[in-house]
Amino acid sequence: MHNPGTATPERFPARERFADGAQFIGGRLTQGTSGRTHAVVDPSTGEEVYTYEPASAADVDAAVAAARAAFPGWSSATPGERSDALHRFAAVLADRAEDFARAESLQCGKPLKLTREFDVPGTIDNTAFFAGAARHLQGQSAGEYSGDHTSYVRREPIGVVGSIAPWNYPLQMAAWKILPAIAAGNTIVLKPAELTPLTSLLFARAATDAGIPDGVINIVNGTGKEAGEHLVGHPDVAMTSFTGSTAVGKRVAQIATATVKRLHLELGGKAPFLVFDDADLEAAVHGAVAGALINTGQDCTAATRAYVQRPLYEAFVERTAALMETVRLGDPFAPGTDLGPLISHVQRDRVAAFVDRARAYARVVTGGEAPRGELENGAYYRPTLVADAAQDSEIVQSELFGPVLVVLPFDSDDEGIRLANDTPYGLAASAWSRDVYRANRATREIKAGCVWVNDHIPIISEMPHGGYRASGFGKDMSMYSFEEYTQIKHVMFDNTAVSRKDWHRTIFGDR
């Protein structure tokens, strides 16, 4: 069951590719069997653009069975064969880049210039990186570590991977889950967020068109409660990779523990933005606005807590507010739009409630409201700057996932670093200083998986992404991600021509 909705062909050029359903199992699109329907909504207008029948537990079973059937052939392919397939995949993605950009903007509300310049090129680059990395899945060199024995280490795929991706970067998160898994020889079942199924389906279709065998990549679009939990607990799924909130991550871990499977969690964040008094103020202001508002603030690495040393504090607040007020909200497909809507009205109202409660204990310097007029049907919220909140307040400690930056002052360097570490999270952070020793100290002492210096938000395929503490464990991207998607086997040879009687005699005596 599907309905193309009201989106024009210009906004949704690939709509005909979803005519056969929103499940991709064993190399083909199929309908879900849950007996219900779910709508994909354009968050900039509130209009339905596509409806589909979500996956049931039976659909998950079928996807896992397809992945399991494909595993022997794909895992035994040579690294060169998997690499060639991924290079072809990257080429197909590049040919279809505009379709991906428009579908991502439509379902997420992202400005088209963001999906064209960031999301889609980043995904193509990730695919090209893992195409090369597939040929470098090395074990460890052979050596004689125990007398007349030779040992070496094999790096092997795990099996069927069950992954769950969030709605904030549907295309990139699909790539981050799928690419290292299949480059290492695994097969995969991915459950995207039910709000944003479109680009994951396009991604799987592109992989099949590039020659990746049927069943290697499977997509089930359903609810977390029905499809997601069944996938995590499935006995034939050897590993679970989840990106999402810390609260849901705890539930995923609980379910995965019952079948003792490998677990990779990339969870929430509350990234500090630490500005020392010798920083370039204008650079820091521009970095804070870009870092806080990227993807309408719906980014687990977004700058959310700016700590500014006292001599720069008031100037930073004033200039950041002024720059935020120049940010243009609008239609994601309009060339002049800087900021789109949040993913839904529910999320917009959640962010607004955080800000409204903060008025009782902090200063809302700019923003703090939804726009009126032609944008009021969408899930828009103005860029918001909140100052003077207490460190232990809700708006400082909790993940909002919206276009809100909180600014607090600090005095000594020790205090600034202490405050930066004073949340449960540890995904990303940045430090702003002209002093290399000061910046280097911050990179050592801030407890986060990524610390930028005089920048905030860029990522690259060659370097790892992942958190500390309540932000989870394990790495996406880079060669480090193969540690998540492979298992290590020790192989040991007896090099002597006769049986090891002396060794046996030591254990069993002379018999």
C-alpha positions as CSV (number, residue, x, y, z in Angstrom):
1,M,0.0,0.0,0.0
2,H,1.4,3.4,-0.9
3,N,0.2,6.9,-1.8
4,P,2.5,9.4,-3.5
5,G,0.9,12.2,-1.6
6,T,0.8,15.8,-2.6
7,A,4.5,16.6,-3.3
8,T,5.2,17.8,-6.8
9,P,7.5,15.7,-9.1
10,E,10.1,18.5,-8.7
11,R,10.2,18.0,-5.0
12,F,9.9,14.2,-5.1
13,P,11.3,13.0,-8.5
14,A,12.0,9.4,-7.4
15,R,8.4,8.8,-6.1
16,E,7.8,6.0,-8.7
17,R,10.6,3.9,-7.2
18,F,8.5,3.3,-4.1
19,A,5.5,2.0,-5.9
20,D,6.0,-1.6,-4.8
21,G,6.3,-0.9,-1.0
22,A,8.6,0.3,1.7
23,Q,10.4,-3.0,2.6
24,F,13.5,-4.1,0.7
25,I,14.1,-7.8,1.3
26,G,16.2,-10.1,-0.8
27,G,16.8,-7.6,-3.5
28,R,13.3,-6.4,-4.1
29,L,10.7,-4.0,-2.8
30,T,7.7,-5.5,-1.0
31,Q,4.8,-4.4,1.0
32,G,4.7,-4.6,4.8
33,T,2.4,-6.9,6.5
34,S,1.6,-5.1,9.8
35,G,-2.0,-4.3,8.7
36,R,-1.5,-0.6,9.5
37,T,-0.4,2.5,7.5
38,H,2.2,5.1,8.3
39,A,2.6,8.5,6.6
40,V,5.8,10.3,5.6
41,V,5.2,14.0,6.2
42,D,7.0,17.0,4.7
43,P,7.8,18.8,7.9
44,S,8.0,22.2,6.1
45,T,4.3,22.0,5.2
46,G,2.7,19.3,7.3
47,E,1.5,17.5,4.2
48,E,1.7,13.8,3.7
49,V,4.0,12.9,0.8
50,Y,3.9,9.1,1.0
51,T,2.1,6.4,3.0
52,Y,3.2,2.8,3.5
53,E,2.4,-0.3,5.5
54,P,5.1,-0.8,8.2
55,A,7.0,-4.0,8.7
56,S,5.7,-6.7,11.0
57,A,7.8,-9.2,13.0
58,A,7.2,-11.6,10.1
59,D,8.8,-9.1,7.7
60,V,11.8,-8.8,10.0
61,D,12.1,-12.6,10.0
62,A,12.0,-12.7,6.2
63,A,14.7,-10.0,6.0
64,V,16.9,-11.8,8.5
65,A,16.5,-15.0,6.5
66,A,17.5,-13.3,3.3
67,A,20.6,-11.8,5.0
68,R,21.5,-15.2,6.5
69,A,21.1,-16.9,3.1
70,A,23.3,-14.3,1.4
71,F,26.1,-14.4,4.1
72,P,28.0,-17.5,2.9
73,G,28.5,-16.2,-0.6
74,W,29.2,-12.6,0.4
75,S,31.6,-13.4,3.2
76,S,33.6,-15.8,1.0
77,A,34.0,-13.1,-1.7
78,T,37.5,-11.8,-1.9
79,P,38.3,-8.4,-0.6
80,G,38.9,-7.3,-4.1
81,E,35.5,-8.5,-5.3
82,R,33.7,-6.7,-2.4
83,S,35.8,-3.6,-3.2
84,D,34.9,-3.6,-6.8
85,A,31.2,-3.8,-5.9
86,L,31.5,-0.9,-3.6
87,H,33.3,1.2,-6.2
88,R,30.4,0.5,-8.6
89,F,28.0,1.4,-5.8
90,A,29.7,4.8,-5.3
91,A,29.4,5.5,-9.0
92,V,25.6,4.7,-9.0
93,L,25.1,7.0,-6.0
94,A,26.9,9.8,-7.8
95,D,24.7,9.4,-10.9
96,R,21.6,9.6,-8.7
97,A,22.8,12.3,-6.3
98,E,20.0,14.8,-7.1
99,D,17.3,12.2,-6.4
100,F,18.9,11.5,-3.1
101,A,19.3,15.1,-2.2
102,R,15.6,15.9,-3.0
103,A,14.2,12.9,-1.2
104,E,16.3,13.6,1.9
105,S,15.2,17.3,1.9
106,L,11.6,16.3,1.5
107,Q,11.3,13.8,4.3
108,C,13.6,15.7,6.8
109,G,13.0,19.3,6.0
110,K,16.7,19.9,5.4
111,P,17.6,22.8,3.1
112,L,18.3,21.4,-0.4
113,K,21.7,23.2,-0.4
114,L,22.6,21.1,2.7
115,T,21.7,17.8,1.3
116,R,23.4,18.6,-2.0
117,E,26.6,19.9,-0.5
118,F,26.9,17.8,2.7
119,D,24.7,14.8,3.1
120,V,24.9,13.3,-0.4
121,P,28.5,14.0,-1.2
122,G,29.5,12.8,2.3
123,T,27.6,9.5,1.6
124,I,29.3,9.0,-1.7
125,D,32.7,9.7,-0.1
126,N,32.0,7.2,2.6
127,T,31.1,4.6,0.0
128,A,34.3,5.3,-1.9
129,F,36.4,5.1,1.3
130,F,35.0,1.7,2.3
131,A,35.5,0.4,-1.3
132,G,39.2,1.0,-0.7
133,A,39.2,-0.1,3.0
134,A,37.6,-3.4,2.1
135,R,41.0,-4.5,0.7
136,H,42.8,-3.7,3.9
137,L,41.1,-6.0,6.4
138,Q,44.3,-7.3,7.8
139,G,44.8,-9.8,10.6
140,Q,48.2,-10.0,12.2
141,S,51.5,-11.3,10.8
142,A,52.6,-14.8,11.5
143,G,55.1,-15.5,14.2
144,E,56.6,-18.1,16.4
145,Y,55.4,-17.1,19.9
146,S,55.5,-20.5,21.5
147,G,58.4,-22.8,20.7
148,D,57.7,-24.8,17.5
149,H,54.3,-23.2,16.9
150,T,53.3,-20.6,14.4
151,S,50.4,-18.3,15.3
152,Y,48.5,-15.8,13.3
153,V,45.3,-13.8,13.6
154,R,42.4,-14.0,11.2
155,R,39.9,-11.1,11.0
156,E,36.4,-12.6,10.1
157,P,32.9,-11.2,9.5
158,I,30.4,-11.7,12.3
159,G,27.3,-12.7,10.3
160,V,24.0,-11.0,10.0
161,V,24.0,-7.4,11.5
162,G,20.8,-5.8,12.6
163,S,21.0,-2.0,12.6
164,I,18.7,0.8,13.7
165,A,19.2,4.3,12.3
166,P,17.7,7.6,13.4
167,W,15.7,10.3,11.5
168,N,18.1,13.2,11.7
169,Y,20.6,12.0,9.0
170,P,18.7,9.0,7.4
171,L,21.0,8.7,4.3
172,Q,24.3,9.2,6.1
173,M,23.3,6.9,9.0
174,A,22.2,4.2,6.6
175,A,25.7,4.5,5.0
176,W,27.5,4.5,8.3
177,K,25.7,1.3,9.3
178,I,25.7,-0.6,6.0
179,L,29.1,0.2,4.5
180,P,31.6,-1.0,7.1
181,A,29.4,-4.0,7.8
182,I,29.3,-5.2,4.2
183,A,32.8,-4.2,3.4
184,A,33.9,-6.6,6.1
185,G,31.8,-9.4,4.6
186,N,28.7,-9.3,6.8
187,T,25.2,-9.0,5.6
188,I,22.7,-6.6,7.1
189,V,19.1,-5.7,8.0
190,L,18.6,-2.0,8.6
191,K,15.6,-0.5,10.2
192,P,15.4,3.2,9.5
193,A,13.3,5.6,11.6
194,E,9.7,5.3,10.5
195,L,9.5,9.0,9.8
196,T,12.3,8.9,7.2
197,P,12.3,5.7,5.1
198,L,12.8,7.1,1.6
199,T,16.6,7.5,1.1
200,S,17.4,4.2,2.8
201,L,15.3,2.4,0.2
202,L,17.0,4.4,-2.6
203,F,20.3,3.4,-1.1
204,A,19.5,-0.3,-1.0
205,R,18.2,-0.2,-4.6
206,A,21.3,1.6,-5.8
207,A,23.5,-1.1,-4.2
208,T,21.5,-3.9,-6.0
209,D,21.8,-2.0,-9.3
210,A,25.6,-1.8,-8.7
211,G,25.8,-5.6,-8.5
212,I,25.8,-6.2,-4.7
213,P,24.1,-9.5,-4.4
214,D,20.5,-9.8,-3.3
215,G,20.1,-10.3,0.4
216,V,23.3,-8.5,1.4
217,I,21.4,-5.3,2.2
218,N,17.8,-5.5,3.5
219,I,15.6,-2.6,4.7
220,V,12.6,-3.0,7.0
221,N,10.6,0.1,7.7
222,G,8.5,-0.3,10.8
223,T,8.1,0.9,14.4
224,G,10.7,0.6,17.0
225,K,8.4,-1.4,19.3
226,E,7.4,-4.0,16.7
227,A,10.1,-4.2,14.0
228,G,13.1,-2.7,16.0
229,E,12.8,-4.8,19.1
230,H,12.2,-7.9,17.1
231,L,15.3,-7.3,15.0
232,V,17.5,-6.6,18.1
233,G,16.3,-9.8,19.9
234,H,16.4,-12.0,16.8
235,P,18.5,-15.2,17.5
236,D,19.9,-15.2,14.0
237,V,21.2,-11.6,14.3
238,A,24.8,-11.7,15.4
239,M,25.3,-8.0,16.1
240,T,23.2,-4.9,16.8
241,S,24.3,-1.4,15.8
242,F,22.0,1.4,17.1
243,T,22.1,5.2,16.8
244,G,19.6,7.2,18.8
245,S,18.8,8.5,22.2
246,T,20.6,7.2,25.3
247,A,17.2,6.2,26.8
248,V,16.4,4.0,23.8
249,G,20.0,2.7,23.7
250,K,19.6,1.3,27.2
251,R,16.5,-0.6,26.0
252,V,18.4,-1.9,23.0
253,A,21.2,-3.1,25.2
254,Q,18.8,-4.8,27.5
255,I,17.2,-6.8,24.7
256,A,20.6,-7.6,23.0
257,T,22.0,-9.0,26.2
258,A,19.4,-11.8,26.2
259,T,21.1,-13.3,23.1
260,V,24.7,-12.2,24.0
261,K,25.2,-10.5,20.7
262,R,27.8,-7.9,19.7
263,L,26.6,-4.4,20.4
264,H,27.6,-1.0,19.0
265,L,25.8,2.1,20.4
266,E,26.1,5.8,19.2
267,L,23.8,7.6,21.6
268,G,23.0,11.2,22.7
269,G,25.2,14.2,23.0
270,K,25.4,17.6,24.6
271,A,28.5,19.0,23.0
272,P,30.3,21.8,24.9
273,F,31.7,24.8,23.0
274,L,34.6,26.1,25.1
275,V,35.8,29.7,24.3
276,F,38.9,30.9,26.1
277,D,39.6,34.6,26.5
278,D,42.3,34.6,23.9
279,A,40.1,33.1,21.2
280,D,39.3,34.9,17.9
281,L,35.9,36.2,18.9
282,E,34.4,36.5,15.4
283,A,35.5,33.0,14.4
284,A,34.0,31.6,17.6
285,V,30.7,33.4,17.1
286,H,30.4,32.2,13.5
287,G,31.5,28.7,14.6
288,A,28.9,28.7,17.4
289,V,26.0,29.6,15.1
290,A,27.0,27.1,12.5
291,G,27.7,24.4,15.0
292,A,24.4,25.0,16.9
293,L,22.1,25.3,14.0
294,I,23.4,22.6,11.7
295,N,20.4,20.5,10.6
296,T,18.2,22.7,12.7
297,G,20.2,21.6,15.7
298,Q,19.1,18.0,15.2
299,D,22.6,16.7,15.4
300,C,24.1,14.7,18.3
301,T,27.4,16.6,17.9
302,A,25.8,20.1,17.5
303,A,27.1,22.8,19.8
304,T,24.6,23.1,22.6
305,R,26.5,24.5,25.6
306,A,28.8,27.4,24.9
307,Y,31.1,28.2,27.9
308,V,32.7,31.6,27.3
309,Q,35.5,33.0,29.6
310,R,34.3,36.0,31.4
311,P,36.2,38.8,29.5
312,L,34.5,37.7,26.2
313,Y,31.1,36.6,27.6
314,E,28.9,39.7,27.0
315,A,30.4,40.4,23.6
316,F,29.9,36.7,22.6
317,V,26.2,36.8,23.7
318,E,25.5,40.0,21.8
319,R,27.2,39.0,18.6
320,T,25.9,35.5,18.5
321,A,22.3,36.7,19.0
322,A,22.8,39.3,16.2
323,L,24.2,36.7,13.8
324,M,21.4,34.2,14.7
325,E,18.8,36.9,13.7
326,T,20.2,37.0,10.2
327,V,19.5,33.3,9.6
328,R,16.8,32.8,7.0
329,L,14.1,30.2,7.7
330,G,12.1,29.0,4.7
331,D,11.1,26.4,2.2
332,P,13.9,23.8,2.1
333,F,13.8,23.8,-1.7
334,A,14.2,27.6,-1.9
335,P,17.8,28.7,-2.8
336,G,18.0,31.4,-0.1
337,T,16.9,29.2,2.9
338,D,19.5,28.7,5.6
339,L,17.4,26.7,8.1
340,G,14.5,24.3,7.6
341,P,11.9,23.0,10.0
342,L,12.4,20.4,12.7
343,I,11.5,16.8,11.8
344,S,7.9,17.1,13.2
345,H,5.5,19.3,15.1
346,V,6.0,17.0,18.1
347,Q,9.7,17.7,18.1
348,R,9.1,21.4,17.6
349,D,6.8,21.5,20.6
350,R,9.2,19.5,22.7
351,V,12.0,22.0,22.0
352,A,9.7,25.0,22.6
353,A,8.6,23.5,26.0
354,F,12.3,23.3,27.1
355,V,12.8,27.0,26.2
356,D,9.5,28.1,27.8
357,R,10.5,26.4,31.1
358,A,13.9,28.0,31.0
359,R,12.4,31.5,31.0
360,A,11.8,31.0,34.7
361,Y,15.6,30.8,35.5
362,A,17.5,32.1,32.4
363,R,17.5,34.8,29.8
364,V,16.1,34.1,26.3
365,V,18.2,36.6,24.3
366,T,16.7,35.9,20.9
367,G,14.3,33.4,19.3
368,G,12.2,31.3,21.6
369,E,9.2,31.1,19.3
370,A,7.8,29.6,16.2
371,P,7.4,31.9,13.2
372,R,4.1,33.1,12.0
373,G,2.7,33.7,8.5
374,E,3.6,31.5,5.6
375,L,5.7,29.1,7.7
376,E,3.3,28.4,10.5
377,N,2.0,25.2,9.0
378,G,5.5,23.7,9.2
379,A,7.5,22.5,12.2
380,Y,9.7,25.7,12.3
381,Y,11.3,27.2,15.3
382,R,13.5,30.3,15.4
383,P,17.2,30.1,16.2
384,T,17.3,30.6,19.9
385,L,20.0,31.8,22.3
386,V,19.6,31.3,26.1
387,A,22.0,32.9,28.5
388,D,22.7,32.8,32.2
389,A,21.2,29.4,33.0
390,A,22.6,27.5,35.9
391,Q,24.9,24.5,35.2
392,D,22.5,22.0,36.8
393,S,19.4,23.3,35.0
394,E,17.4,21.2,32.6
395,I,18.3,23.2,29.5
396,V,22.0,22.7,30.2
397,Q,21.9,19.0,31.1
398,S,19.3,17.6,28.8
399,E,19.5,16.9,25.0
400,L,17.1,19.2,23.2
401,F,17.8,18.3,19.6
402,G,16.7,21.7,18.3
403,P,18.1,25.1,17.2
404,V,19.0,26.2,20.7
405,L,22.3,27.3,22.1
406,V,22.8,27.9,25.8
407,V,25.7,30.3,26.9
408,L,27.3,30.3,30.3
409,P,30.3,32.2,31.6
410,F,33.4,30.7,33.3
411,D,36.5,32.3,35.0
412,S,39.5,30.0,35.2
413,D,40.6,27.4,32.6
414,D,40.1,24.7,35.3
415,E,36.5,25.7,35.7
416,G,35.8,25.8,32.0
417,I,37.1,22.3,31.4
418,R,35.2,21.0,34.5
419,L,31.9,22.5,33.2
420,A,32.5,21.1,29.8
421,N,32.7,17.6,31.3
422,D,29.8,18.2,33.7
423,T,27.0,16.2,31.8
424,P,26.6,12.5,31.4
425,Y,27.4,12.7,27.7
426,G,30.7,12.6,25.8
427,L,30.2,12.5,22.1
428,A,31.9,15.7,20.8
429,A,33.2,19.1,22.0
430,S,35.3,22.0,20.7
431,A,37.9,24.4,22.2
432,W,38.6,27.8,20.9
433,S,42.0,29.4,21.7
434,R,45.0,30.9,19.9
435,D,47.3,29.3,22.5
436,V,48.4,25.8,21.3
437,Y,49.2,24.7,24.9
438,R,45.8,25.8,26.2
439,A,44.0,24.1,23.3
440,N,46.0,20.9,23.7
441,R,45.2,20.7,27.3
442,A,41.5,20.9,26.4
443,T,41.8,18.1,23.9
444,R,43.4,15.9,26.6
445,E,41.0,16.7,29.4
446,I,37.6,17.0,27.8
447,K,36.0,13.6,27.9
448,A,34.5,13.2,24.4
449,G,35.1,11.0,21.4
450,C,35.9,14.0,19.2
451,V,37.3,17.4,20.2
452,W,37.7,20.1,17.5
453,V,40.0,23.0,17.9
454,N,38.8,26.4,16.5
455,D,36.1,24.6,14.6
456,H,32.9,22.6,15.3
457,I,31.1,19.9,13.3
458,P,33.2,18.7,10.3
459,I,33.7,15.0,10.0
460,I,35.7,12.9,7.5
461,S,35.5,9.4,6.3
462,E,39.0,8.5,7.3
463,M,38.6,9.4,11.0
464,P,36.4,7.7,13.6
465,H,33.1,8.9,15.1
466,G,31.8,7.7,18.5
467,G,31.4,8.6,22.1
468,Y,32.4,8.2,25.7
469,R,30.2,7.6,28.7
470,A,26.4,8.0,28.1
471,S,27.1,8.7,24.5
472,G,27.8,5.1,23.8
473,F,30.7,3.0,22.6
474,G,32.1,1.8,19.3
475,K,33.1,3.8,16.2
476,D,31.5,4.7,12.9
477,M,33.5,5.5,9.8
478,S,37.3,5.0,9.4
479,M,39.3,1.8,9.7
480,Y,38.3,1.7,13.4
481,S,34.8,0.8,12.4
482,F,36.0,-2.6,11.3
483,E,36.7,-3.4,14.9
484,E,32.9,-3.3,15.4
485,Y,32.0,-5.5,12.4
486,T,34.7,-8.2,12.6
487,Q,35.8,-10.8,15.0
488,I,39.3,-12.0,15.7
489,K,40.4,-15.7,15.5
490,H,43.8,-17.0,16.8
491,V,45.1,-19.8,14.5
492,M,48.0,-21.9,15.8
493,F,50.1,-24.5,13.9
494,D,52.4,-27.2,15.3
495,N,55.5,-27.0,13.1
496,T,57.0,-30.3,14.2
497,A,56.8,-33.5,12.1
498,V,55.8,-35.7,15.0
499,S,53.2,-35.5,17.7
500,R,53.9,-33.4,20.8
501,K,54.4,-36.3,23.2
502,D,56.5,-34.3,25.6
503,W,53.7,-31.7,25.9
504,H,51.1,-34.4,26.3
505,R,53.3,-36.2,28.9
506,T,53.4,-33.0,31.0
507,I,49.6,-32.9,31.1
508,F,48.7,-36.6,31.3
509,G,51.8,-38.4,32.4
510,D,53.6,-41.3,30.6
511,R,50.8,-43.3,28.9
